[in-house]
């Protein structure tokens, strides 16, 4: 199991430490299909170098294989999760992604899951009205792919609960190879001055 991240700032690494730990500890790979030996990745005992494409429709998976690709990158949107629902209801929201993984496995493709926090749900701002990043003068920060304070305890709790659902659903799937904790961390605000971010910086 591999967990990757593309984080731009030290405080963000701290904010996602729990997410990385959950991913690493809760996801057990089926039959040890993938393993890391030194710096090399193996699949079913053979060297495996993932190469593929992103945003590929399921009906094009066979085309990827004919082109010599061996993996596909799939977004798992945070906005489809709702902590007010039961685990069963949340799992039902992601059933189509299980079908995607099943189809990928049948084609011999490995799946790299992008945990897409930049697709933020509306309920996040309803549950936590103060969750948005702040500018130095206390105004809501605007722009960029991420606008919530990653050090906000409410966001972190909801994010951790979502990752648990993802872990239980996809961790043991034979197609699952990798988790990208954040892709393209584009931010237009220079720094988050939210009190929770400032406190984490001082800590």
C-alpha positions in Angstrom: 0.0 0.0 0.0 1.3 3.4 -1.0 0.0 6.7 0.2 1.3 9.8 -1.6 0.7 13.5 -1.1 1.4 16.7 -2.8 1.3 19.3 0.0 2.7 22.8 -0.4 3.1 24.0 3.2 4.4 22.5 6.4 1.2 23.2 8.3 -0.8 21.2 5.8 1.4 18.2 6.4 0.5 18.4 10.0 -3.1 18.8 9.2 -3.1 15.6 7.2 -0.9 13.5 9.5 -4.0 11.9 10.8 -5.2 11.2 7.3 -1.9 9.6 6.4 -1.9 7.5 9.5 -5.5 6.3 8.9 -4.7 5.4 5.3 -1.5 3.5 6.3 -3.0 1.6 9.2 -6.6 0.9 8.1 -5.9 -0.3 4.6 -4.8 -3.9 4.3 -4.1 -5.0 0.8 -5.8 -8.1 -0.5 -3.4 -11.1 -0.4 -0.4 -8.8 -0.3 -0.8 -8.2 -4.0 1.3 -5.0 -4.0 4.5 -4.6 -2.0 7.4 -2.3 -1.7 10.9 -3.7 -1.7 13.5 -1.0 -1.0 12.6 1.6 -3.6 10.8 -0.7 -6.0 7.1 -1.6 -6.3 6.0 -5.1 -7.0 2.7 -6.5 -8.1 2.1 -10.2 -7.7 5.8 -10.7 -7.2 6.8 -8.8 -10.4 8.2 -5.3 -10.7 5.4 -2.8 -11.3 5.9 0.7 -12.6 2.4 2.4 -12.8 1.8 4.3 -16.0 -1.7 5.3 -17.1 -4.1 8.2 -17.5 -6.6 10.2 -15.5 -10.3 10.8 -16.0 -10.8 7.8 -18.2 -14.3 6.5 -18.8 -14.8 2.9 -17.7 -15.7 1.9 -21.3 -12.2 3.0 -22.3 -10.3 0.8 -19.9 -9.8 -1.9 -22.5 -8.3 0.8 -24.8 -5.8 1.7 -22.1 -4.7 -1.9 -21.9 -4.3 -2.1 -25.7 -2.1 1.0 -25.5 0.2 -0.7 -23.0 -1.1 1.2 -19.9 -1.4 -0.6 -16.6 -3.1 1.9 -14.2 -5.8 4.4 -14.0 -6.2 7.5 -11.7 -9.7 7.9 -10.2 -11.0 10.8 -8.1 -12.9 10.0 -4.9 -14.9 13.2 -4.1 -15.2 14.3 -0.5 -18.5 16.1 -1.4 -20.3 12.8 -1.8 -19.7 12.0 1.9 -22.1 13.3 4.6 -21.3 12.6 8.3 -25.0 13.0 9.1 -25.7 9.7 7.2 -25.1 6.2 8.3 -22.0 4.3 7.2 -24.2 2.2 5.0 -25.7 5.2 3.3 -22.3 6.7 2.7 -21.0 3.5 1.3 -24.0 3.4 -1.1 -22.9 6.8 -2.5 -19.6 5.3 -3.6 -20.9 2.0 -5.0 -20.2 3.1 -8.5 -16.5 3.5 -7.6 -16.4 -0.1 -6.5 -17.7 -1.0 -9.9 -14.9 1.0 -11.4 -12.4 -0.8 -9.3 -13.9 -4.2 -10.2 -13.7 -3.4 -13.9 -10.1 -2.1 -13.6 -9.1 -5.3 -11.9 -10.8 -7.4 -14.6 -8.7 -5.6 -17.1 -5.5 -6.0 -15.1 -5.3 -2.3 -14.3 -4.3 -0.9 -10.9 -6.2 2.1 -9.4 -4.6 5.2 -7.9 -7.3 6.9 -5.8 -7.2 10.7 -5.5 -8.8 11.7 -2.2 -10.4 14.9 -3.5 -10.8 17.4 -0.7 -11.0 20.2 -3.2 -14.5 19.0 -4.0 -15.8 20.4 -0.8 -19.5 19.6 0.2 -21.9 22.4 1.1 -22.7 20.7 4.4 -19.1 21.4 5.6 -19.7 25.2 5.7 -23.1 24.7 7.3 -21.7 22.5 10.0 -18.7 24.7 10.6 -19.5 28.3 9.6 -16.0 29.4 10.6 -14.1 26.8 8.6 -13.0 29.0 5.7 -9.3 30.1 5.6 -8.8 33.7 6.8 -6.7 36.6 5.4 -4.5 38.6 7.7 -7.4 41.0 8.4 -9.8 38.3 9.4 -11.8 38.1 6.1 -12.7 34.8 4.4 -10.0 33.8 2.0 -11.2 33.4 -1.6 -9.9 31.5 -4.5 -7.8 28.4 -5.0 -8.9 24.8 -5.0 -9.0 24.6 -1.2 -10.6 27.3 0.9 -11.2 25.5 4.2 -8.8 25.8 7.1 -7.0 22.4 7.2 -6.3 22.9 10.9 -9.9 23.4 11.8 -10.9 20.6 14.3 -14.3 20.2 12.8 -13.0 19.7 9.3 -10.3 17.3 10.5 -12.9 15.2 12.3 -15.2 15.0 9.3 -12.2 14.3 6.9 -11.0 11.5 9.2 -14.4 9.9 9.2 -14.6 10.1 5.5 -11.2 8.4 5.2 -12.4 5.6 7.4 -15.3 5.0 5.0 -12.9 5.0 2.1 -10.5 2.7 3.9 -13.2 0.1 4.6 -14.5 0.2 1.1 -11.4 0.2 -1.1 -8.5 -0.8 1.1 -8.7 -4.6 0.4 -9.8 -4.3 -3.2 -7.3 -6.1 -5.5 -7.1 -3.1 -7.9 -6.1 -0.6 -5.2 -2.5 0.5 -5.4 -2.1 4.1 -4.2 -3.8 7.0 -2.4 -3.0 10.6 -3.3 -3.9 12.7 -0.3 -4.0 15.9 -2.2 -3.5 16.7 -5.9 -2.6 20.2 -7.3 -2.7 22.1 -4.0 -3.3 25.4 -5.7 -3.9 28.3 -3.3 -4.3 31.9 -4.1 -4.2 33.1 -0.5 -0.7 33.7 0.6 -1.2 32.3 4.1 -4.0 31.1 6.2 -4.5 33.4 9.2 -7.3 31.4 10.7 -6.8 31.1 14.5 -6.6 27.3 14.3 -3.8 27.6 11.6 -2.0 30.3 13.6 -2.2 28.2 16.7 -0.8 25.1 14.8 2.0 27.2 13.5 3.1 28.3 17.0 2.7 24.8 18.3 
